[in-house]
Amino acid sequence: MSTTTKQPPAAAPAAARSGFLARLRPLAADATVWYLRLIALLNLVAVLLAPFRRQVRHHSSGEFFTPYLVTNGLAAMVLSLFLAVAMRRRKRAAWIFNIGLGGLTFAAYVVALGWPGDNHYNVHGFNYFSTVLTGLFVLALLVGRKEFVSKGDRSNPAMAVVTFAGGLALGGLIGSVLVGINNTLPDAGFGDRFGYAVARMVTITPSEHVQDVINVPTWVNAFINAMSAVLFLLVLYVAFRSPRGKELLTVEDEQKLRVLLDRQGERDSLGYFALRRDKAVIFSPTGKAAVTYRVVGGVSLASGDPIGDPEAWPGAIELWLAEAREHAWAPAVMGASEEAGVIYARHGLDALELGDEAIVELDEFSLDGRAMRVVRQAYNRVKRAGYTIRIRRHEAIPEEEMAELLTKADRWRDGQTERGFSMALGRLGDPDDGRCVMLECHDAAGELRALLSFVPWGPKGLSLDLMRRDRETENGLMEFMVIELLEKGPEELQLERVSLNFAMFRSVFERGSKLGAGPVLRLWRTVLGFFSRWWQIESLYRANAKYRPIWEPRYLLFEKSGELPRIGIASARAEGFITAPSLPALFRRRHARTAAVQAAPKLPAAERDGKG
């Protein structure tokens, strides 16, 4: 016999109220964002259009007051826009700022309207409109309070104060120099010039004494005001910036990931790249899966598929997304497979196809046939020139030889900027990576001319990590090395498959060159071909296609389409295509590894070009 537990009479209405508030909170939070966006737009119109600016000025002075943050100044426009962005990202600091300033504004308006005696404020209907609108904004803040959970960096308030003080001092020094050079009046000392510049930067009218000894052209005042605007933006950025990801891969984390890779590593060709030591990791509650990521420019950037058992992937994904939202990071995944993309989509992420990964099944590869004639000719030409290949696991290379290989790899690196993140390991010759495979190419005289390094892809696969060669060698040398691996790999390393380079936007190049391709597709192919002059987009596709591989699509996953530009910049920074300005190395924070890693043999720090 079943029994039914009856709720107390007051429980049902309380639950209904709780459900109603839960549905109302996100709407109220969104309302505050749209209010700030509208105010930013109105302030911009007031800056650009003189008639509207005069109306705003009239209603914000004397016996009138305007709604919260409505002024005729550029500073208020920038402030409201910054606050709208911060509120959209659900930053707690922005909520505190708005509830503090907005609450005080609303309280002041209420007091002004209700002040007894000869009160001129309560005779103007516009003041009641401003008070009601400001009150509704404050009410929306209170209702949506629990939505704003994203934490800022604890150092933000102190850094904002330091930034303001330092910027004000620097601006005062620069302004004083300009005033000293362009001043047409005598008797102005350094204190007068410095005080004049600082007063201009904080929009305070200089003292009468300073005005009596300083007279400068209009462009000097405009330059000082511009410095003030830059300082204002910088202080706002520092005050509301998201915390940086500081926790990098520890030795214990790496060991756990290696255990997962031993069990499930053959699922994803990019799995081994999760062991990059500039990434952080979040494990599922069961410890059977993990998501590795790196925070770049406020974007929590994961790469490849989650590591481990697919049944445990949702647990790791949920914790990763929760951390991203807690810190107002934009979650994104580079290079996810279709299987992982489906699971990420169940957690609210959308997908955009990035390109395809070239995978060669060794039992299907052959140089025979008309389609392989060009590749076969290039291979035979290099072979006749006397080049030979040596294939070894890293653990089989003596330390002295590895040091020489790393020295050559550093020398052959193309430029100073290191590239690779989602498909590059970021190190070479580490003792922990003994199962990686090195291909060394020597010329007829026995001189090392090129090398390739592959990371393990399960027990019977390899994934390309690094390609380096002497620039004075023959064309086709890399193709010769790859073909040697494809032909000798099954016997020497018991290989079944090899993952080569990633071809971004491969389908565009392939379909755009076919008969019947539409004008949009052809235009997109032309644009990508133009940028291929610098980023090797089309050349990578052509280089991979000659092996007639299986093309496996890879996806970019994101939560909001409006964050795609931000994600694109973060991805370009992570991959090394964009180098962001940074502090000198002396002032950077260093992340120390534990003694176990520090005790590893010291070898030259060769880095990677990586896939793509």
C-alpha positions as CSV (number, residue, x, y, z in Angstrom):
1,M,0.0,0.0,0.0
2,S,1.4,3.4,-1.0
3,T,1.2,6.4,1.2
4,T,1.2,10.0,0.1
5,T,2.8,12.7,2.2
6,K,0.7,15.9,2.3
7,Q,2.4,19.2,2.3
8,P,1.4,21.8,4.9
9,P,-1.1,24.4,3.5
10,A,1.5,27.1,3.5
11,A,4.1,25.0,1.6
12,A,2.4,25.2,-1.8
13,P,2.1,29.0,-2.0
14,A,5.7,29.3,-0.7
15,A,6.9,26.9,-3.4
16,A,4.9,28.8,-6.1
17,R,6.4,32.1,-4.9
18,S,9.9,30.6,-5.0
19,G,9.3,29.3,-8.5
20,F,8.0,32.7,-9.7
21,L,11.0,34.5,-8.3
22,A,13.4,32.0,-9.9
23,R,11.8,32.7,-13.3
24,L,11.8,36.5,-12.6
25,R,15.5,36.8,-11.5
26,P,17.1,36.3,-15.0
27,L,14.5,38.7,-16.5
28,A,15.3,41.3,-13.9
29,A,19.0,40.9,-14.5
30,D,18.6,41.2,-18.3
31,A,16.5,44.4,-17.7
32,T,19.4,46.1,-15.9
33,V,21.7,45.3,-18.8
34,W,19.3,46.7,-21.3
35,Y,18.7,49.8,-19.2
36,L,22.5,50.5,-19.1
37,R,22.8,49.9,-22.9
38,L,19.9,52.3,-23.5
39,I,21.5,54.9,-21.3
40,A,24.9,54.5,-23.1
41,L,23.1,55.1,-26.4
42,L,21.3,58.2,-25.1
43,N,24.6,59.6,-23.7
44,L,26.3,59.0,-27.0
45,V,23.4,60.8,-28.9
46,A,23.8,63.7,-26.4
47,V,27.5,63.9,-27.2
48,L,27.0,63.8,-31.0
49,L,23.8,66.0,-31.3
50,A,23.9,69.5,-30.0
51,P,20.1,70.0,-29.7
52,F,19.6,66.8,-27.6
53,R,22.7,67.7,-25.6
54,R,21.2,71.0,-24.6
55,Q,18.0,69.3,-23.5
56,V,19.9,66.8,-21.4
57,R,22.0,69.6,-19.9
58,H,18.8,71.6,-19.1
59,H,17.2,68.6,-17.4
60,S,20.3,67.7,-15.4
61,S,20.8,71.1,-13.7
62,G,18.9,73.6,-11.6
63,E,15.5,72.3,-10.5
64,F,15.7,69.1,-12.7
65,F,17.4,65.8,-12.4
66,T,17.7,62.9,-14.9
67,P,17.5,59.1,-14.6
68,Y,20.4,57.2,-13.3
69,L,23.6,57.8,-15.3
70,V,21.9,60.0,-17.9
71,T,24.2,63.0,-18.6
72,N,25.6,64.8,-21.6
73,G,29.2,63.6,-21.1
74,L,31.3,61.1,-22.8
75,A,32.5,59.7,-19.5
76,A,29.0,58.6,-18.4
77,M,28.5,57.0,-21.8
78,V,31.7,54.9,-21.4
79,L,30.9,54.1,-17.8
80,S,27.3,52.9,-18.6
81,L,28.7,50.8,-21.5
82,F,31.4,49.2,-19.3
83,L,28.8,48.5,-16.7
84,A,26.4,46.9,-19.2
85,V,29.2,44.6,-20.4
86,A,30.1,43.7,-16.8
87,M,26.4,43.1,-15.8
88,R,25.9,41.0,-18.9
89,R,28.7,38.8,-17.7
90,R,27.0,38.7,-14.3
91,K,29.9,40.2,-12.4
92,R,29.2,40.7,-8.7
93,A,31.4,43.8,-8.5
94,A,29.3,45.6,-11.2
95,W,26.2,44.8,-9.2
96,I,27.7,46.2,-6.0
97,F,28.7,49.4,-7.9
98,N,25.3,49.9,-9.4
99,I,23.3,49.1,-6.2
100,G,25.5,51.5,-4.3
101,L,25.5,54.4,-6.7
102,G,22.0,53.7,-8.0
103,G,20.6,53.3,-4.5
104,L,22.1,56.6,-3.4
105,T,20.8,58.4,-6.5
106,F,17.3,57.0,-5.9
107,A,17.4,57.9,-2.2
108,A,18.6,61.5,-3.1
109,Y,15.7,61.9,-5.6
110,V,13.1,60.7,-3.1
111,V,14.5,63.1,-0.5
112,A,14.5,65.9,-3.0
113,L,10.9,65.3,-4.0
114,G,9.7,65.0,-0.4
115,W,11.7,67.7,1.2
116,P,9.4,70.1,3.1
117,G,9.2,73.8,2.7
118,D,10.0,75.8,-0.4
119,N,10.7,72.8,-2.7
120,H,10.9,73.5,-6.4
121,Y,11.8,69.9,-7.4
122,N,8.4,68.4,-6.9
123,V,6.7,70.8,-9.3
124,H,8.4,69.2,-12.4
125,G,6.8,66.1,-13.8
126,F,10.1,65.0,-15.4
127,N,11.7,64.6,-11.9
128,Y,9.0,62.1,-11.0
129,F,9.7,60.2,-14.2
130,S,13.5,60.2,-13.4
131,T,12.8,59.0,-9.9
132,V,10.4,56.2,-11.0
133,L,12.8,55.0,-13.7
134,T,15.8,55.0,-11.3
135,G,13.7,53.2,-8.7
136,L,12.7,50.5,-11.2
137,F,16.4,50.0,-12.0
138,V,17.3,49.6,-8.4
139,L,14.3,47.2,-7.9
140,A,15.5,45.1,-10.8
141,L,18.9,45.0,-9.2
142,L,17.5,43.7,-6.0
143,V,15.3,41.1,-7.6
144,G,18.1,39.8,-9.9
145,R,20.7,39.9,-7.1
146,K,21.3,36.1,-7.0
147,E,22.1,36.1,-10.8
148,F,25.3,38.1,-10.3
149,V,27.6,35.5,-9.0
150,S,30.7,36.0,-11.1
151,K,33.7,36.8,-8.9
152,G,36.3,39.4,-9.8
153,D,39.9,39.2,-8.9
154,R,40.4,40.1,-5.2
155,S,43.2,42.5,-6.2
156,N,41.0,44.5,-8.5
157,P,40.0,47.3,-6.0
158,A,43.6,47.9,-4.9
159,M,44.9,47.7,-8.4
160,A,42.3,50.2,-9.6
161,V,43.4,52.6,-6.9
162,V,47.1,52.1,-7.8
163,T,46.2,52.5,-11.5
164,F,44.3,55.7,-10.9
165,A,47.1,57.2,-8.7
166,G,49.9,56.1,-11.0
167,G,48.1,57.2,-14.1
168,L,47.2,60.6,-12.5
169,A,50.8,61.1,-11.5
170,L,52.1,60.1,-15.0
171,G,49.5,62.2,-16.7
172,G,50.4,65.2,-14.5
173,L,54.1,64.9,-15.4
174,I,53.4,64.7,-19.1
175,G,50.9,67.5,-18.9
176,S,53.3,69.7,-16.9
177,V,56.0,69.2,-19.6
178,L,53.5,70.2,-22.4
179,V,52.3,73.2,-20.3
180,G,55.9,74.3,-19.7
181,I,56.7,74.2,-23.4
182,N,53.5,75.9,-24.6
183,N,52.7,78.3,-21.8
184,T,52.6,82.0,-22.9
185,L,52.6,83.5,-19.4
186,P,55.6,83.7,-17.0
187,D,56.1,82.8,-13.3
188,A,54.5,79.3,-13.5
189,G,56.5,76.9,-11.4
190,F,56.5,73.1,-11.6
191,G,53.8,72.9,-8.9
192,D,51.5,75.2,-10.9
193,R,52.0,73.3,-14.1
194,F,51.6,69.9,-12.4
195,G,48.5,71.0,-10.5
196,Y,47.0,72.5,-13.7
197,A,47.4,69.1,-15.6
198,V,46.0,67.1,-12.7
199,A,43.1,69.4,-12.3
200,R,42.3,69.1,-16.0
201,M,42.5,65.3,-15.8
202,V,40.0,65.1,-13.0
203,T,37.8,67.8,-14.7
204,I,38.2,70.2,-11.8
205,T,38.6,73.8,-12.7
206,P,42.1,75.0,-11.9
207,S,42.5,77.6,-9.1
208,E,42.5,81.3,-9.9
209,H,46.2,81.6,-9.2
210,V,47.0,78.8,-11.7
211,Q,44.8,80.4,-14.3
212,D,46.7,83.7,-13.8
213,V,50.1,82.2,-14.6
214,I,49.1,79.6,-17.2
215,N,47.7,80.1,-20.7
216,V,48.1,77.3,-23.2
217,P,46.7,76.5,-26.7
218,T,43.4,74.5,-26.9
219,W,45.2,71.4,-28.2
220,V,47.2,71.1,-24.9
221,N,44.0,71.0,-22.9
222,A,42.5,68.5,-25.4
223,F,45.5,66.2,-25.1
224,I,45.3,66.3,-21.3
225,N,41.6,65.5,-21.4
226,A,42.4,62.6,-23.8
227,M,44.8,61.3,-21.2
228,S,42.1,61.6,-18.6
229,A,39.7,59.5,-20.8
230,V,42.4,56.8,-21.3
231,L,43.0,56.7,-17.6
232,F,39.3,56.4,-16.9
233,L,38.9,53.5,-19.3
234,L,42.0,51.8,-17.8
235,V,40.7,52.2,-14.2
236,L,37.3,50.7,-15.3
237,Y,39.0,47.8,-16.9
238,V,41.1,47.0,-13.9
239,A,38.2,47.4,-11.5
240,F,35.9,45.0,-13.3
241,R,38.3,42.5,-15.0
242,S,37.9,38.8,-14.6
243,P,40.4,36.9,-12.6
244,R,43.2,35.2,-14.5
245,G,43.6,31.5,-14.4
246,K,46.5,30.9,-12.1
247,E,46.3,27.1,-11.3
248,L,48.4,25.2,-13.9
249,L,48.9,21.5,-14.3
250,T,50.6,20.0,-11.2
251,V,52.6,16.8,-11.1
252,E,49.7,15.0,-9.4
253,D,47.3,16.3,-12.1
254,E,49.6,15.1,-14.8
255,Q,49.9,11.7,-13.3
256,K,46.1,11.4,-13.1
257,L,45.7,12.5,-16.8
258,R,48.3,9.9,-17.9
259,V,46.3,7.2,-16.2
260,L,43.2,8.3,-18.0
261,L,45.1,8.4,-21.3
262,D,46.4,4.9,-20.7
263,R,42.8,3.7,-20.4
264,Q,41.0,5.9,-23.0
265,G,43.8,7.6,-25.0
266,E,43.0,6.0,-28.3
267,R,39.6,7.9,-28.4
268,D,41.0,11.2,-29.4
269,S,44.2,12.0,-31.4
270,L,44.6,15.2,-29.5
271,G,44.3,13.6,-26.1
272,Y,48.0,13.6,-25.3
273,F,48.1,17.4,-25.8
274,A,46.1,17.7,-22.6
275,L,49.4,17.3,-20.9
276,R,50.6,20.8,-21.8
277,R,51.8,22.4,-18.6
278,D,50.4,25.8,-19.3
279,K,46.9,24.3,-18.9
280,A,44.7,23.8,-15.9
281,V,42.5,20.7,-15.4
282,I,39.1,20.0,-13.8
283,F,38.2,16.4,-13.1
284,S,34.7,14.9,-12.9
285,P,33.4,14.0,-9.4
286,T,34.2,10.3,-10.1
287,G,37.7,11.2,-11.4
288,K,37.1,9.2,-14.6
289,A,37.1,12.2,-16.9
290,A,38.7,15.6,-17.1
291,V,38.6,18.9,-19.1
292,T,41.9,20.7,-19.6
293,Y,41.8,24.4,-20.4
294,R,43.7,27.7,-20.3
295,V,42.4,31.1,-19.5
296,V,43.3,33.6,-22.1
297,G,41.9,37.2,-22.2
298,G,38.9,36.2,-20.1
299,V,38.1,33.1,-22.2
300,S,38.3,29.6,-20.6
301,L,39.7,27.9,-23.6
302,A,39.6,24.1,-23.7
303,S,41.0,22.0,-26.5
304,G,40.1,18.6,-28.0
305,D,37.7,16.2,-26.3
306,P,37.5,15.6,-22.6
307,I,39.9,13.0,-21.3
308,G,38.7,9.7,-20.0
309,D,35.4,7.7,-20.0
310,P,32.7,9.4,-22.2
311,E,30.1,8.5,-19.6
312,A,31.9,10.7,-17.1
313,W,32.4,13.6,-19.5
314,P,29.2,15.4,-18.5
315,G,30.4,15.7,-14.9
316,A,33.7,17.3,-15.9
317,I,32.0,19.6,-18.4
318,E,29.5,20.8,-15.8
319,L,32.2,21.7,-13.3
320,W,34.3,23.4,-16.0
321,L,31.3,25.5,-17.1
322,A,30.4,26.3,-13.5
323,E,33.9,27.6,-12.9
324,A,33.8,29.7,-16.1
325,R,30.5,31.3,-15.0
326,E,31.8,31.9,-11.5
327,H,34.7,34.0,-12.8
328,A,32.8,35.5,-15.8
329,W,35.0,33.6,-18.3
330,A,33.6,32.9,-21.7
331,P,33.7,29.1,-22.2
332,A,35.0,27.8,-25.5
333,V,36.4,24.6,-26.9
334,M,38.9,24.4,-29.9
335,G,39.2,21.3,-32.0
336,A,36.4,19.1,-30.5
337,S,35.3,16.0,-32.3
338,E,31.7,15.5,-33.3
339,E,31.2,13.0,-30.5
340,A,32.3,15.6,-27.9
341,G,30.5,18.4,-29.7
342,V,27.2,16.5,-29.2
343,I,27.7,16.2,-25.4
344,Y,28.9,19.8,-25.1
345,A,25.8,20.9,-27.0
346,R,23.6,19.2,-24.3
347,H,25.2,21.6,-21.9
348,G,24.3,24.7,-23.9
349,L,27.2,25.2,-26.2
350,D,26.8,25.9,-29.9
351,A,29.2,24.5,-32.6
352,L,31.0,26.0,-35.6
353,E,33.0,23.8,-37.9
354,L,36.7,24.8,-37.9
355,G,38.2,22.4,-40.4
356,D,39.3,18.8,-40.6
357,E,42.1,16.7,-39.2
358,A,44.0,14.5,-41.7
359,I,44.2,10.9,-40.4
360,V,46.0,8.2,-42.4
361,E,45.1,4.5,-41.9
362,L,48.4,2.8,-42.5
363,D,47.0,-0.4,-43.9
364,E,45.2,1.6,-46.6
365,F,48.1,3.8,-47.5
366,S,50.0,3.1,-50.7
367,L,52.3,5.1,-53.2
368,D,50.9,3.1,-56.1
369,G,48.4,4.5,-58.6
370,R,48.1,7.5,-60.8
371,A,46.7,9.7,-58.0
372,M,50.0,9.3,-56.0
373,R,52.3,9.9,-59.0
374,V,53.5,13.4,-57.9
375,V,54.0,12.3,-54.3
376,R,55.9,9.2,-55.5
377,Q,58.1,11.2,-57.7
378,A,59.0,13.6,-55.0
379,Y,59.7,10.8,-52.6
380,N,62.0,9.0,-55.0
381,R,63.9,12.2,-55.8
382,V,64.7,12.8,-52.2
383,K,65.6,9.2,-51.6
384,R,68.0,9.2,-54.6
385,A,69.7,12.3,-53.1
386,G,70.9,10.0,-50.3
387,Y,68.6,11.1,-47.4
388,T,67.9,8.5,-44.8
389,I,65.4,8.3,-41.9
390,R,65.9,7.1,-38.3
391,I,62.8,6.3,-36.2
392,R,63.1,6.1,-32.4
393,R,61.1,6.5,-29.3
394,H,62.2,9.5,-27.2
395,E,63.1,7.1,-24.3
396,A,65.6,5.3,-26.6
397,I,67.6,8.5,-27.4
398,P,70.6,9.1,-25.2
399,E,70.7,12.4,-23.3
400,E,73.6,13.8,-25.3
401,E,71.9,13.1,-28.7
402,M,68.6,14.5,-27.4
403,A,70.4,17.7,-26.4
404,E,71.9,18.0,-29.9
405,L,68.4,17.4,-31.5
406,L,66.9,20.2,-29.3
407,T,69.7,22.6,-30.2
408,K,69.0,22.0,-33.9
409,A,65.3,22.3,-33.4
410,D,65.7,25.7,-31.7
411,R,68.0,26.8,-34.5
412,W,65.5,25.8,-37.2
413,R,62.5,27.4,-35.6
414,D,60.7,29.8,-37.9
415,G,60.7,33.1,-36.1
416,Q,60.7,33.9,-32.4
417,T,56.9,33.4,-31.8
418,E,56.0,29.9,-30.7
419,R,52.8,28.6,-32.2
420,G,50.5,25.8,-31.2
421,F,48.1,25.1,-28.4
422,S,45.3,22.7,-29.2
423,M,47.5,20.5,-31.3
424,A,51.0,21.0,-29.8
425,L,52.6,19.7,-26.6
426,G,54.7,22.7,-25.9
427,R,57.9,20.9,-25.0
428,L,60.4,18.5,-26.5
429,G,62.8,16.0,-24.8
430,D,61.0,15.8,-21.5
431,P,61.8,12.5,-19.7
432,D,58.1,12.0,-19.0
433,D,57.4,11.9,-22.7
434,G,59.4,8.8,-23.4
435,R,56.7,7.2,-25.6
436,C,56.8,10.0,-28.1
437,V,58.4,9.2,-31.4
438,M,61.3,11.1,-33.1
439,L,62.0,11.0,-36.9
440,E,65.5,12.2,-37.8
441,C,66.4,12.8,-41.4
442,H,70.1,12.8,-42.4
443,D,71.6,13.7,-45.7
444,A,74.1,11.6,-47.7
445,A,77.0,13.0,-45.6
446,G,75.2,11.9,-42.4
447,E,74.3,15.5,-41.3
448,L,71.0,16.0,-39.5
449,R,68.7,18.0,-41.8
450,A,65.2,17.7,-40.3
451,L,63.2,16.2,-37.6
452,L,59.6,15.3,-36.8
453,S,58.2,14.5,-33.4
454,F,54.9,12.6,-32.7
455,V,53.0,12.1,-29.5
456,P,51.2,8.8,-28.7
457,W,47.6,8.3,-29.7
458,G,46.7,5.3,-27.8
459,P,48.9,2.2,-28.1
460,K,48.8,2.0,-31.9
461,G,48.6,5.6,-33.1
462,L,50.7,8.7,-33.4
463,S,49.7,12.4,-33.7
464,L,52.0,15.0,-35.2
465,D,53.4,17.5,-32.8
466,L,56.5,19.2,-34.2
467,M,58.1,19.8,-37.6
468,R,61.5,21.4,-38.1
469,R,64.0,21.4,-40.9
470,D,67.0,23.1,-42.2
471,R,65.9,25.8,-44.7
472,E,68.7,24.9,-47.1
473,T,67.5,21.4,-47.7
474,E,65.6,20.0,-50.7
475,N,61.9,20.5,-51.2
476,G,59.8,17.5,-50.4
477,L,61.9,16.5,-47.4
478,M,59.0,16.6,-44.9
479,E,56.9,14.5,-47.3
480,F,59.7,12.0,-47.6
481,M,59.8,11.7,-43.8
482,V,56.1,11.3,-43.4
483,I,56.0,8.6,-46.1
484,E,58.8,6.7,-44.5
485,L,56.9,6.7,-41.2
486,L,53.7,5.5,-42.9
487,E,55.5,2.7,-44.7
488,K,57.8,1.5,-41.8
489,G,55.5,2.3,-38.9
490,P,53.5,-0.9,-38.9
491,E,56.6,-3.0,-38.7
492,E,58.9,-1.0,-36.4
493,L,56.3,0.6,-34.1
494,Q,53.2,-1.6,-34.6
495,L,51.3,1.5,-35.7
496,E,47.8,1.4,-37.3
497,R,47.1,5.1,-37.8
498,V,48.8,8.5,-37.9
499,S,47.2,11.9,-37.4
500,L,48.8,14.7,-39.5
501,N,48.2,18.4,-39.7
502,F,44.9,20.1,-39.1
503,A,43.4,21.8,-42.2
504,M,41.4,24.8,-41.3
505,F,38.3,25.5,-43.5
506,R,39.2,22.5,-45.7
507,S,35.7,22.1,-47.0
508,V,35.8,25.7,-48.3
509,F,38.9,25.0,-50.4
510,E,37.6,21.7,-51.6
511,R,34.0,22.7,-52.5
512,G,34.9,26.2,-53.6
513,S,37.1,24.9,-56.4
514,K,34.5,22.6,-57.9
515,L,32.2,23.2,-60.8
516,G,28.9,24.8,-59.6
517,A,30.3,26.4,-56.5
518,G,28.1,29.5,-55.5
519,P,29.4,33.1,-55.5
520,V,29.4,33.2,-51.7
521,L,31.5,30.1,-51.4
522,R,33.9,31.3,-54.1
523,L,34.3,34.7,-52.4
524,W,35.0,33.0,-49.0
525,R,37.6,30.8,-50.7
526,T,39.2,33.9,-52.3
527,V,39.4,35.6,-48.9
528,L,40.9,32.6,-47.2
529,G,43.4,32.3,-50.1
530,F,44.4,35.9,-49.5
531,F,45.1,35.3,-45.8
532,S,47.0,32.1,-46.7
533,R,49.9,34.2,-47.7
534,W,50.7,34.8,-44.1
535,W,49.0,31.9,-42.2
536,Q,49.4,28.9,-44.5
537,I,45.7,28.0,-44.5
538,E,45.4,26.6,-48.0
539,S,49.0,25.2,-48.1
540,L,48.3,23.0,-45.1
541,Y,45.2,21.6,-46.8
542,R,47.2,20.9,-50.0
543,A,50.1,19.4,-48.0
544,N,47.7,17.0,-46.2
545,A,45.5,16.1,-49.1
546,K,48.4,14.5,-51.0
547,Y,48.4,11.5,-48.6
548,R,44.7,10.9,-49.4
549,P,43.7,10.8,-45.7
550,I,40.5,10.4,-43.9
551,W,39.1,13.8,-43.0
552,E,37.8,14.1,-39.5
553,P,35.9,17.3,-38.8
554,R,36.8,19.4,-35.8
555,Y,34.6,22.1,-34.2
556,L,34.8,25.3,-32.3
557,L,32.3,25.3,-29.4
558,F,31.0,28.4,-27.7
559,E,28.1,29.5,-25.5
560,K,27.1,32.9,-27.0
561,S,27.6,34.0,-30.6
562,G,28.3,37.6,-29.3
563,E,31.5,36.3,-27.7
564,L,32.9,34.9,-30.9
565,P,35.2,37.9,-31.6
566,R,36.5,37.6,-28.0
567,I,37.0,33.8,-28.4
568,G,38.7,34.3,-31.8
569,I,41.2,36.7,-30.3
570,A,41.9,34.4,-27.4
571,S,42.4,31.4,-29.7
572,A,44.8,33.4,-31.9
573,R,46.7,34.4,-28.8
574,A,46.9,30.8,-27.5
575,E,48.0,29.5,-30.9
576,G,50.7,32.2,-31.2
577,F,49.2,34.1,-34.1
578,I,48.8,37.2,-32.0
579,T,51.3,38.2,-29.3
580,A,49.7,40.4,-26.6
581,P,51.9,43.0,-24.9
582,S,53.1,41.9,-21.5
583,L,55.2,43.0,-18.6
584,P,59.0,42.5,-18.7
585,A,60.0,39.0,-17.6
586,L,61.3,40.4,-14.4
587,F,57.8,41.4,-13.2
588,R,55.9,38.3,-14.4
589,R,54.6,35.8,-12.0
590,R,56.3,32.4,-12.3
591,H,54.5,29.1,-11.7
592,A,56.9,26.8,-10.1
593,R,56.6,23.1,-10.6
594,T,57.2,20.7,-7.8
595,A,60.6,19.3,-6.9
596,A,59.9,16.1,-8.9
597,V,59.8,18.1,-12.1
598,Q,62.6,20.5,-11.1
599,A,64.9,17.6,-10.6
600,A,64.4,16.5,-14.2
601,P,67.5,16.7,-16.5
602,K,68.2,20.1,-17.8
603,L,68.0,20.2,-21.6
604,P,67.8,23.1,-24.1
605,A,64.2,24.4,-24.2
606,A,63.2,23.6,-27.7
607,E,59.6,24.5,-28.3
608,R,57.2,23.6,-31.1
609,D,55.5,24.8,-34.2
610,G,52.9,22.2,-33.7
611,K,50.0,21.2,-36.0
612,G,48.7,23.8,-38.3
